Amino acid sequence: MVSDMADASPRTKSRKRAQATPEQTVGERRARELERSARQALRELATWWQTSARDLPWRYGRTTPWGVLVCEVMSQQTQMSRVVPYWEAWMSQWPDAASLAAAEKSEVIRAWGRLGYPRRALRLQECAEVVARDYDDRLPREYDELMALPSVGDYTASAVLSFAYGERVAVIDTNIRRALSRAFLGVESLGGSCTPLERALAWVVLPKAAEQSVLWNQAVMELGALVCTAKAPQCEQCPLQPQCEFVKAGMPGLGEKRTRPRQRFHGTDRQVRGSILQALRALPAGGALTHAQAEGLCADAVQLDRCIASLDDDGLIEILPGHAMRLPA
C-alpha cells in the first residue's frame, strides 16, 4: 500500500533550489558503487517481475492515467487485495474524471464502501471536478500541476508520472523504502518520514532509462509487498538475496519498528464513524437514519455525538431537522 508521507522527487522543479544532489548525499564514490549494484539487481528483478508479479487490473497499460490515480488514492493505507473489487466497480461506473465529477455525493460515498478513510472519496471527487473543468478531462502530466490537485501528494504525483506516463521519477512508498534500505544499505527501515538518505538512495539506484525505471519502481514495490515484508521477509524467495546487504549483515534490527504500526480499531471513533456510514449506505437512496437508531451503534453518547459532528464536518453526512442524518445529495 502507498502513502503520501514519503518525499520522492528531489529532482522536480519545485525541489531544485539549494539542495544537495542524491550523489552528494550518499557520496560520489558510494553512488557509483550503488549504481553498479542496481544494474545487477535490475536484471534479477526484471525476471522476477515477469514470473511473480500480481496481475492487477490497472497494470500492463490496461487503464488510463485517471485509472492509475484512482488506484493510488484508494490504496493509501489500504491493502491492495481489498482495493481490486472496489476499483473495478468504481471505474466501471465512473471511467473518467468528468463522470465522477457529475456524480451525486451520496453515490460516491456508497461506492467507497468499506475501503476506509471515506473522506478520500469526496477528495477524489473534488480532484475530478478540477481535472474535468481545468484540464479538459485529462490528467495533467506535470509534477507541480498534479501536486496542486485535491487528494494528490508527493507519492501519488510521482506514481502517476511513473506508472501512467512512463517518466523517470523515483517512487517511494513504505514497501520501496524498506526493500531498498535493506538491499543496498543493509539496515532496517524504521518508518516515519522519509529520510534524506532514503530519498537519495532511491534516485541513485533508479535506472537511467525511463522504461527501465518504471519496471524498477513497480518491481521493487511488489517485492516489498510480497517478499521483503516488514516482520517476516521471505528471503529464500527474493531475487536480490545473493547481493542483499541486510542478509549479509545478519538482518540487524529486523522488525524493530514496523513500517506501519498496527492501530487499535475496536471502539475507536473510526469504527463508530464507519458503522454510521455503513448504516446509511444500507438505506434506500435518500433514506435517513434517526438519532435513536444511531444510538444503537454506539453506547457512548458523547462519542456518538462527536463522531456525527466529525462526519458532518467532513461533508460525509447531512444533518436533518430532528437530528436525523442522511448521505449528502
LOGU-499169 format. One record per residue (C-alpha): x, z, y; residue in three letters. Coordinates in Angstrom, 1 decimal, decimal comma. Example, Ala and Ser with C-alpha at 12.3 -4.5 7.8 and 13.67 -1.06 7.14 Angstrom:
2
<rec x="12,3" z="7,8" y="-4,5" zator="ALA"/>
<rec x="13,7" z="7,1" y="-1,1" zator="SER"/>
! end
This chain:
329
<rec x="0,0" z="0,0" y="0,0" zator="MET"/>
<rec x="1,1" z="-0,6" y="3,5" zator="VAL"/>
<rec x="1,4" z="1,3" y="6,8" zator="SER"/>
<rec x="2,0" z="0,5" y="10,4" zator="ASP"/>
<rec x="4,2" z="3,5" y="10,8" zator="MET"/>
<rec x="7,2" z="1,5" y="9,8" zator="ALA"/>
<rec x="9,1" z="-0,2" y="12,6" zator="ASP"/>
<rec x="10,1" z="-3,5" y="11,1" zator="ALA"/>
<rec x="11,1" z="-6,0" y="13,7" zator="SER"/>
<rec x="14,1" z="-5,2" y="15,9" zator="PRO"/>
<rec x="14,8" z="-8,9" y="16,5" zator="ARG"/>
<rec x="11,4" z="-9,7" y="18,1" zator="THR"/>
<rec x="11,4" z="-10,5" y="21,8" zator="LYS"/>
<rec x="9,9" z="-7,1" y="22,8" zator="SER"/>
<rec x="12,7" z="-5,2" y="21,0" zator="ARG"/>
<rec x="15,8" z="-7,1" y="22,1" zator="LYS"/>
<rec x="16,7" z="-5,0" y="25,1" zator="ARG"/>
<rec x="19,7" z="-2,7" y="24,8" zator="ALA"/>
<rec x="19,5" z="-2,4" y="21,0" zator="GLN"/>
<rec x="22,3" z="-2,5" y="18,6" zator="ALA"/>
<rec x="22,2" z="-5,4" y="16,1" zator="THR"/>
<rec x="21,4" z="-4,5" y="12,5" zator="PRO"/>
<rec x="25,0" z="-5,4" y="11,6" zator="GLU"/>
<rec x="26,3" z="-3,0" y="14,3" zator="GLN"/>
<rec x="24,1" z="-0,2" y="13,0" zator="THR"/>
<rec x="25,3" z="-0,4" y="9,4" zator="VAL"/>
<rec x="28,8" z="-1,6" y="10,3" zator="GLY"/>
<rec x="30,1" z="-5,1" y="10,2" zator="GLU"/>
<rec x="32,1" z="-4,7" y="7,0" zator="ARG"/>
<rec x="29,3" z="-2,9" y="5,3" zator="ARG"/>
<rec x="26,9" z="-5,5" y="6,4" zator="ALA"/>
<rec x="28,9" z="-8,2" y="4,7" zator="ARG"/>
<rec x="29,0" z="-6,2" y="1,5" zator="GLU"/>
<rec x="25,3" z="-5,7" y="1,6" zator="LEU"/>
<rec x="24,6" z="-9,4" y="2,2" zator="GLU"/>
<rec x="26,7" z="-10,3" y="-0,9" zator="ARG"/>
<rec x="24,8" z="-7,7" y="-3,0" zator="SER"/>
<rec x="21,5" z="-9,0" y="-1,6" zator="ALA"/>
<rec x="22,3" z="-12,6" y="-2,6" zator="ARG"/>
<rec x="22,8" z="-11,4" y="-6,2" zator="GLN"/>
<rec x="19,6" z="-9,3" y="-6,0" zator="ALA"/>
<rec x="17,6" z="-12,2" y="-4,8" zator="LEU"/>
<rec x="18,3" z="-14,2" y="-7,9" zator="ARG"/>
<rec x="17,2" z="-11,4" y="-10,1" zator="GLU"/>
<rec x="14,1" z="-10,6" y="-8,0" zator="LEU"/>
<rec x="13,0" z="-14,2" y="-8,0" zator="ALA"/>
<rec x="13,0" z="-14,4" y="-11,8" zator="THR"/>
<rec x="11,2" z="-11,0" y="-12,0" zator="TRP"/>
<rec x="8,6" z="-12,1" y="-9,4" zator="TRP"/>
<rec x="7,7" z="-15,2" y="-11,3" zator="GLN"/>
<rec x="7,0" z="-13,2" y="-14,5" zator="THR"/>
<rec x="5,8" z="-9,8" y="-13,4" zator="SER"/>
<rec x="4,0" z="-10,1" y="-10,0" zator="ALA"/>
<rec x="0,3" z="-9,4" y="-10,0" zator="ARG"/>
<rec x="-2,0" z="-12,3" y="-9,5" zator="ASP"/>
<rec x="-3,7" z="-11,0" y="-6,4" zator="LEU"/>
<rec x="-6,3" z="-13,4" y="-4,8" zator="PRO"/>
<rec x="-4,5" z="-13,6" y="-1,4" zator="TRP"/>
<rec x="-1,2" z="-14,6" y="-2,8" zator="ARG"/>
<rec x="0,4" z="-18,0" y="-3,5" zator="TYR"/>
<rec x="-1,2" z="-19,7" y="-0,5" zator="GLY"/>
<rec x="-4,7" z="-19,2" y="-1,7" zator="ARG"/>
<rec x="-6,1" z="-17,7" y="1,6" zator="THR"/>
<rec x="-5,9" z="-18,2" y="5,3" zator="THR"/>
<rec x="-3,8" z="-16,2" y="7,8" zator="PRO"/>
<rec x="-7,0" z="-14,4" y="8,6" zator="TRP"/>
<rec x="-7,4" z="-13,5" y="5,0" zator="GLY"/>
<rec x="-3,9" z="-12,1" y="4,9" zator="VAL"/>
<rec x="-4,7" z="-9,9" y="7,9" zator="LEU"/>
<rec x="-7,9" z="-8,6" y="6,3" zator="VAL"/>
<rec x="-5,9" z="-7,7" y="3,2" zator="CYS"/>
<rec x="-3,3" z="-5,9" y="5,2" zator="GLU"/>
<rec x="-5,8" z="-3,9" y="7,1" zator="VAL"/>
<rec x="-7,8" z="-3,0" y="4,0" zator="MET"/>
<rec x="-4,7" z="-1,9" y="2,1" zator="SER"/>
<rec x="-3,4" z="0,6" y="4,7" zator="GLN"/>
<rec x="-3,4" z="3,9" y="2,9" zator="GLN"/>
<rec x="-5,4" z="2,4" y="0,0" zator="THR"/>
<rec x="-4,3" z="1,4" y="-3,5" zator="GLN"/>
<rec x="-4,2" z="-2,4" y="-3,9" zator="MET"/>
<rec x="-6,3" z="-2,3" y="-7,1" zator="SER"/>
<rec x="-9,2" z="-0,8" y="-5,1" zator="ARG"/>
<rec x="-8,8" z="-3,4" y="-2,4" zator="VAL"/>
<rec x="-9,3" z="-6,6" y="-4,5" zator="VAL"/>
<rec x="-13,1" z="-6,5" y="-5,1" zator="PRO"/>
<rec x="-13,8" z="-5,4" y="-1,5" zator="TYR"/>
<rec x="-11,5" z="-8,1" y="-0,1" zator="TRP"/>
<rec x="-13,1" z="-10,8" y="-2,3" zator="GLU"/>
<rec x="-16,7" z="-9,8" y="-1,3" zator="ALA"/>
<rec x="-15,7" z="-9,4" y="2,3" zator="TRP"/>
<rec x="-14,0" z="-12,9" y="2,5" zator="MET"/>
<rec x="-17,0" z="-14,5" y="0,7" zator="SER"/>
<rec x="-19,3" z="-13,0" y="3,4" zator="GLN"/>
<rec x="-17,1" z="-13,4" y="6,4" zator="TRP"/>
<rec x="-14,4" z="-16,0" y="5,7" zator="PRO"/>
<rec x="-13,1" z="-16,2" y="9,3" zator="ASP"/>
<rec x="-12,9" z="-14,2" y="12,5" zator="ALA"/>
<rec x="-15,9" z="-15,8" y="14,1" zator="ALA"/>
<rec x="-18,3" z="-14,9" y="11,2" zator="SER"/>
<rec x="-17,1" z="-11,3" y="11,2" zator="LEU"/>
<rec x="-17,4" z="-11,1" y="15,0" zator="ALA"/>
<rec x="-21,0" z="-12,2" y="14,8" zator="ALA"/>
<rec x="-22,0" z="-9,7" y="12,0" zator="ALA"/>
<rec x="-24,1" z="-6,6" y="12,5" zator="GLU"/>
<rec x="-22,0" z="-3,4" y="12,7" zator="LYS"/>
<rec x="-24,2" z="-1,8" y="10,0" zator="SER"/>
<rec x="-23,4" z="-4,6" y="7,6" zator="GLU"/>
<rec x="-19,7" z="-4,3" y="8,3" zator="VAL"/>
<rec x="-19,8" z="-0,6" y="7,6" zator="ILE"/>
<rec x="-21,8" z="-1,2" y="4,4" zator="ARG"/>
<rec x="-19,4" z="-3,8" y="3,2" zator="ALA"/>
<rec x="-16,4" z="-1,5" y="3,8" zator="TRP"/>
<rec x="-17,9" z="0,8" y="1,1" zator="GLY"/>
<rec x="-15,6" z="3,4" y="-0,3" zator="ARG"/>
<rec x="-12,3" z="1,9" y="1,0" zator="LEU"/>
<rec x="-11,8" z="5,0" y="3,1" zator="GLY"/>
<rec x="-11,0" z="5,4" y="6,8" zator="TYR"/>
<rec x="-14,1" z="3,4" y="7,8" zator="PRO"/>
<rec x="-13,1" z="3,2" y="11,4" zator="ARG"/>
<rec x="-10,8" z="0,4" y="10,2" zator="ARG"/>
<rec x="-13,8" z="-1,7" y="9,5" zator="ALA"/>
<rec x="-15,0" z="-1,6" y="13,2" zator="LEU"/>
<rec x="-11,5" z="-2,1" y="14,5" zator="ARG"/>
<rec x="-11,2" z="-5,2" y="12,3" zator="LEU"/>
<rec x="-14,4" z="-6,5" y="13,7" zator="GLN"/>
<rec x="-13,1" z="-5,8" y="17,2" zator="GLU"/>
<rec x="-10,0" z="-7,8" y="16,2" zator="CYS"/>
<rec x="-12,2" z="-10,6" y="15,0" zator="ALA"/>
<rec x="-14,0" z="-10,7" y="18,3" zator="GLU"/>
<rec x="-10,7" z="-11,2" y="20,2" zator="VAL"/>
<rec x="-9,5" z="-13,9" y="17,8" zator="VAL"/>
<rec x="-12,7" z="-15,8" y="17,9" zator="ALA"/>
<rec x="-13,0" z="-15,5" y="21,7" zator="ARG"/>
<rec x="-9,4" z="-15,9" y="22,9" zator="ASP"/>
<rec x="-7,7" z="-17,9" y="20,1" zator="TYR"/>
<rec x="-10,4" z="-20,4" y="19,1" zator="ASP"/>
<rec x="-10,9" z="-18,5" y="15,8" zator="ASP"/>
<rec x="-7,2" z="-19,0" y="14,8" zator="ARG"/>
<rec x="-5,0" z="-16,0" y="14,2" zator="LEU"/>
<rec x="-2,0" z="-16,2" y="16,6" zator="PRO"/>
<rec x="1,5" z="-16,6" y="15,2" zator="ARG"/>
<rec x="3,5" z="-14,9" y="17,9" zator="GLU"/>
<rec x="4,5" z="-11,3" y="17,3" zator="TYR"/>
<rec x="3,6" z="-10,0" y="20,7" zator="ASP"/>
<rec x="0,1" z="-11,6" y="20,5" zator="GLU"/>
<rec x="-0,5" z="-10,2" y="17,1" zator="LEU"/>
<rec x="0,6" z="-6,7" y="18,2" zator="MET"/>
<rec x="-1,9" z="-6,9" y="21,1" zator="ALA"/>
<rec x="-4,9" z="-7,3" y="18,7" zator="LEU"/>
<rec x="-7,0" z="-4,3" y="17,7" zator="PRO"/>
<rec x="-6,1" z="-2,8" y="14,3" zator="SER"/>
<rec x="-2,7" z="-4,6" y="14,3" zator="VAL"/>
<rec x="0,5" z="-2,6" y="14,4" zator="GLY"/>
<rec x="4,1" z="-3,5" y="13,7" zator="ASP"/>
<rec x="3,9" z="-3,6" y="9,9" zator="TYR"/>
<rec x="0,7" z="-5,8" y="9,9" zator="THR"/>
<rec x="2,1" z="-8,2" y="12,5" zator="ALA"/>
<rec x="5,3" z="-8,6" y="10,5" zator="SER"/>
<rec x="3,4" z="-9,0" y="7,3" zator="ALA"/>
<rec x="1,2" z="-11,8" y="8,8" zator="VAL"/>
<rec x="4,2" z="-13,6" y="10,2" zator="LEU"/>
<rec x="6,0" z="-13,5" y="6,8" zator="SER"/>
<rec x="3,2" z="-13,9" y="4,3" zator="PHE"/>
<rec x="0,8" z="-16,1" y="6,2" zator="ALA"/>
<rec x="3,2" z="-18,1" y="8,4" zator="TYR"/>
<rec x="6,4" z="-18,1" y="6,3" zator="GLY"/>
<rec x="8,6" z="-16,8" y="9,1" zator="GLU"/>
<rec x="11,8" z="-14,9" y="8,6" zator="ARG"/>
<rec x="10,9" z="-11,3" y="9,5" zator="VAL"/>
<rec x="11,7" z="-8,0" y="7,8" zator="ALA"/>
<rec x="8,5" z="-6,5" y="6,5" zator="VAL"/>
<rec x="8,8" z="-2,8" y="5,9" zator="ILE"/>
<rec x="6,3" z="-0,5" y="4,2" zator="ASP"/>
<rec x="6,9" z="2,7" y="2,2" zator="THR"/>
<rec x="7,5" z="0,7" y="-1,0" zator="ASN"/>
<rec x="10,1" z="-1,6" y="0,5" zator="ILE"/>
<rec x="11,9" z="1,3" y="2,3" zator="ARG"/>
<rec x="12,1" z="3,2" y="-1,0" zator="ARG"/>
<rec x="13,3" z="0,3" y="-3,1" zator="ALA"/>
<rec x="15,9" z="-0,9" y="-0,5" zator="LEU"/>
<rec x="17,2" z="2,6" y="0,2" zator="SER"/>
<rec x="17,7" z="3,3" y="-3,5" zator="ARG"/>
<rec x="19,1" z="-0,1" y="-4,5" zator="ALA"/>
<rec x="21,5" z="-0,6" y="-1,6" zator="PHE"/>
<rec x="22,3" z="2,8" y="-0,1" zator="LEU"/>
<rec x="22,0" z="4,9" y="-3,2" zator="GLY"/>
<rec x="19,8" z="7,5" y="-1,5" zator="VAL"/>
<rec x="16,2" z="8,6" y="-1,8" zator="GLU"/>
<rec x="13,8" z="7,5" y="1,0" zator="SER"/>
<rec x="12,2" z="10,7" y="2,3" zator="LEU"/>
<rec x="9,2" z="9,2" y="4,0" zator="GLY"/>
<rec x="8,2" z="9,9" y="7,6" zator="GLY"/>
<rec x="9,1" z="7,5" y="10,3" zator="SER"/>
<rec x="11,4" z="4,6" y="9,5" zator="CYS"/>
<rec x="15,0" z="5,4" y="10,5" zator="THR"/>
<rec x="17,3" z="3,0" y="12,4" zator="PRO"/>
<rec x="19,4" z="2,7" y="9,3" zator="LEU"/>
<rec x="16,5" z="1,7" y="7,2" zator="GLU"/>
<rec x="15,4" z="-0,9" y="9,7" zator="ARG"/>
<rec x="18,9" z="-2,3" y="10,0" zator="ALA"/>
<rec x="19,2" z="-2,4" y="6,2" zator="LEU"/>
<rec x="16,0" z="-4,4" y="5,9" zator="ALA"/>
<rec x="17,3" z="-7,0" y="8,3" zator="TRP"/>
<rec x="20,8" z="-7,2" y="6,9" zator="VAL"/>
<rec x="19,7" z="-7,8" y="3,3" zator="VAL"/>
<rec x="16,9" z="-10,2" y="4,3" zator="LEU"/>
<rec x="17,8" z="-13,8" y="3,1" zator="PRO"/>
<rec x="18,7" z="-16,1" y="5,9" zator="LYS"/>
<rec x="16,3" z="-18,9" y="4,8" zator="ALA"/>
<rec x="12,7" z="-18,3" y="5,8" zator="ALA"/>
<rec x="11,2" z="-19,4" y="2,4" zator="GLU"/>
<rec x="13,6" z="-17,1" y="0,6" zator="GLN"/>
<rec x="12,8" z="-14,2" y="3,0" zator="SER"/>
<rec x="9,1" z="-14,5" y="2,2" zator="VAL"/>
<rec x="9,8" z="-14,2" y="-1,5" zator="LEU"/>
<rec x="12,1" z="-11,3" y="-0,9" zator="TRP"/>
<rec x="9,5" z="-9,4" y="1,1" zator="ASN"/>
<rec x="6,9" z="-9,9" y="-1,5" zator="GLN"/>
<rec x="9,1" z="-9,2" y="-4,5" zator="ALA"/>
<rec x="10,7" z="-6,0" y="-3,0" zator="VAL"/>
<rec x="7,3" z="-4,7" y="-2,0" zator="MET"/>
<rec x="5,9" z="-5,4" y="-5,5" zator="GLU"/>
<rec x="9,0" z="-3,8" y="-7,1" zator="LEU"/>
<rec x="8,4" z="-0,6" y="-5,1" zator="GLY"/>
<rec x="4,7" z="-0,6" y="-6,0" zator="ALA"/>
<rec x="5,1" z="-1,2" y="-9,7" zator="LEU"/>
<rec x="8,6" z="-0,2" y="-10,9" zator="VAL"/>
<rec x="10,6" z="1,7" y="-8,3" zator="CYS"/>
<rec x="7,9" z="4,2" y="-7,8" zator="THR"/>
<rec x="8,2" z="7,5" y="-5,8" zator="ALA"/>
<rec x="8,1" z="10,1" y="-8,7" zator="LYS"/>
<rec x="8,8" z="8,2" y="-11,9" zator="ALA"/>
<rec x="10,7" z="4,9" y="-11,4" zator="PRO"/>
<rec x="10,8" z="2,7" y="-14,5" zator="GLN"/>
<rec x="14,5" z="1,8" y="-14,2" zator="CYS"/>
<rec x="14,6" z="0,2" y="-17,6" zator="GLU"/>
<rec x="12,2" z="-2,5" y="-16,3" zator="GLN"/>
<rec x="13,9" z="-3,0" y="-12,9" zator="CYS"/>
<rec x="15,8" z="-6,3" y="-12,4" zator="PRO"/>
<rec x="18,1" z="-4,5" y="-10,0" zator="LEU"/>
<rec x="19,1" z="-1,7" y="-12,3" zator="GLN"/>
<rec x="22,6" z="-3,1" y="-13,1" zator="PRO"/>
<rec x="23,6" z="-3,1" y="-9,4" zator="GLN"/>
<rec x="21,4" z="-0,2" y="-8,2" zator="CYS"/>
<rec x="23,4" z="2,3" y="-6,2" zator="GLU"/>
<rec x="20,8" z="5,0" y="-6,8" zator="PHE"/>
<rec x="21,1" z="4,7" y="-10,6" zator="VAL"/>
<rec x="24,9" z="4,7" y="-10,3" zator="LYS"/>
<rec x="24,8" z="7,9" y="-8,3" zator="ALA"/>
<rec x="22,6" z="9,7" y="-10,9" zator="GLY"/>
<rec x="19,4" z="9,3" y="-8,8" zator="MET"/>
<rec x="20,2" z="12,2" y="-6,4" zator="PRO"/>
<rec x="17,1" z="13,9" y="-4,9" zator="GLY"/>
<rec x="14,6" z="11,8" y="-7,0" zator="LEU"/>
<rec x="11,1" z="12,5" y="-5,7" zator="GLY"/>
<rec x="12,5" z="15,3" y="-3,5" zator="GLU"/>
<rec x="9,9" z="14,3" y="-0,9" zator="LYS"/>
<rec x="7,1" z="12,0" y="-1,7" zator="ARG"/>
<rec x="6,8" z="8,9" y="0,5" zator="THR"/>
<rec x="3,1" z="9,6" y="0,8" zator="ARG"/>
<rec x="2,3" z="13,3" y="0,3" zator="PRO"/>
<rec x="-0,9" z="13,9" y="-1,7" zator="ARG"/>
<rec x="-3,6" z="15,4" y="0,5" zator="GLN"/>
<rec x="-6,4" z="17,7" y="-0,5" zator="ARG"/>
<rec x="-9,7" z="15,8" y="-0,3" zator="PHE"/>
<rec x="-12,5" z="18,0" y="-1,7" zator="HIS"/>
<rec x="-14,2" z="20,0" y="1,0" zator="GLY"/>
<rec x="-12,4" z="18,2" y="3,9" zator="THR"/>
<rec x="-14,1" z="16,5" y="6,9" zator="ASP"/>
<rec x="-13,1" z="13,2" y="5,3" zator="ARG"/>
<rec x="-15,2" z="14,0" y="2,3" zator="GLN"/>
<rec x="-18,2" z="15,1" y="4,3" zator="VAL"/>
<rec x="-17,9" z="12,0" y="6,6" zator="ARG"/>
<rec x="-17,7" z="9,8" y="3,5" zator="GLY"/>
<rec x="-20,8" z="11,5" y="1,9" zator="SER"/>
<rec x="-22,8" z="10,9" y="5,1" zator="ILE"/>
<rec x="-21,8" z="7,2" y="5,3" zator="LEU"/>
<rec x="-22,5" z="6,7" y="1,6" zator="GLN"/>
<rec x="-26,0" z="8,2" y="2,0" zator="ALA"/>
<rec x="-26,6" z="5,9" y="4,9" zator="LEU"/>
<rec x="-25,4" z="2,8" y="3,0" zator="ARG"/>
<rec x="-27,8" z="3,6" y="0,2" zator="ALA"/>
<rec x="-30,8" z="3,4" y="2,6" zator="LEU"/>
<rec x="-32,6" z="0,2" y="3,3" zator="PRO"/>
<rec x="-31,4" z="-1,7" y="6,4" zator="ALA"/>
<rec x="-32,3" z="0,2" y="9,5" zator="GLY"/>
<rec x="-33,1" z="3,3" y="7,5" zator="GLY"/>
<rec x="-32,4" z="6,8" y="8,9" zator="ALA"/>
<rec x="-31,1" z="10,0" y="7,4" zator="LEU"/>
<rec x="-32,6" z="13,1" y="8,8" zator="THR"/>
<rec x="-30,6" z="16,1" y="9,7" zator="HIS"/>
<rec x="-32,3" z="18,1" y="7,0" zator="ALA"/>
<rec x="-31,2" z="15,5" y="4,4" zator="GLN"/>
<rec x="-27,7" z="15,6" y="5,7" zator="ALA"/>
<rec x="-27,6" z="19,4" y="5,3" zator="GLU"/>
<rec x="-27,9" z="18,7" y="1,6" zator="GLY"/>
<rec x="-24,5" z="17,0" y="1,7" zator="LEU"/>
<rec x="-22,6" z="19,9" y="3,3" zator="CYS"/>
<rec x="-23,3" z="23,6" y="3,0" zator="ALA"/>
<rec x="-21,2" z="24,4" y="6,1" zator="ASP"/>
<rec x="-23,5" z="23,8" y="9,1" zator="ALA"/>
<rec x="-20,6" z="23,9" y="11,6" zator="VAL"/>
<rec x="-18,5" z="21,4" y="9,6" zator="GLN"/>
<rec x="-21,5" z="19,2" y="9,1" zator="LEU"/>
<rec x="-22,2" z="19,0" y="12,9" zator="ASP"/>
<rec x="-18,5" z="18,4" y="13,6" zator="ARG"/>
<rec x="-18,5" z="15,5" y="11,1" zator="CYS"/>
<rec x="-21,7" z="14,0" y="12,5" zator="ILE"/>
<rec x="-20,2" z="14,2" y="16,0" zator="ALA"/>
<rec x="-17,0" z="12,6" y="15,0" zator="SER"/>
<rec x="-18,8" z="9,7" y="13,2" zator="LEU"/>
<rec x="-20,8" z="9,2" y="16,4" zator="ASP"/>
<rec x="-17,7" z="9,2" y="18,5" zator="ASP"/>
<rec x="-16,1" z="6,6" y="16,2" zator="ASP"/>
<rec x="-19,2" z="4,4" y="16,6" zator="GLY"/>
<rec x="-19,9" z="4,6" y="12,8" zator="LEU"/>
<rec x="-23,4" z="6,0" y="13,3" zator="ILE"/>
<rec x="-26,2" z="6,2" y="15,9" zator="GLU"/>
<rec x="-27,9" z="9,5" y="16,6" zator="ILE"/>
<rec x="-31,7" z="9,1" y="16,9" zator="LEU"/>
<rec x="-34,3" z="11,4" y="18,5" zator="PRO"/>
<rec x="-34,9" z="14,5" y="16,4" zator="GLY"/>
<rec x="-31,2" z="14,4" y="15,3" zator="HIS"/>
<rec x="-31,7" z="11,8" y="12,6" zator="ALA"/>
<rec x="-29,0" z="9,2" y="12,2" zator="MET"/>
<rec x="-28,5" z="5,6" y="11,1" zator="ARG"/>
<rec x="-25,8" z="3,0" y="10,8" zator="LEU"/>
<rec x="-25,3" z="1,2" y="14,1" zator="PRO"/>
<rec x="-27,1" z="-2,1" y="14,7" zator="ALA"/>
! end
